[in-house]
Amino acid sequence: HMRAQYERRRNLVLARFHDMGLPCFEPRGAFYAFPDIRGTGLSSREFAMRLLEEERVAVVPGPAFGPSGEGHVRCSYATGLAPLETALDRIAAFVQRVRPAA
């Protein structure tokens, strides 16, 4: 039952990041996603700080997990579905706002 719940959250997170244009490897076994945020033009740290300040959503800058993490952020989906959907809506609004015009 819990496994199905986490699979549902993982699939939601992957689909939403895909819709936002943030490539994301499928997490295996962990309750974290590691989307590629380079398309926003922001560093991992700037993305995380501004997302927290502007949308009240906390993510961890990728370089906290090693130098190759730059250009990514870590997002936990070990939470309820409703708060997760709210956070994803806020991340989507933020990405839409900061992404450079094509």
Buried (B, 14 or more C-beta within 10 A) or exposed (E): EEEEEBEEBBEBBBEBBEEBBBBBEEBEEEBBBBBBBBBBEBBBBBBBBBBEEEBEBEBBBBBEEEEEBBBBBBBBBEEEEEEBBBBBEBBBBBBEEBBEEE
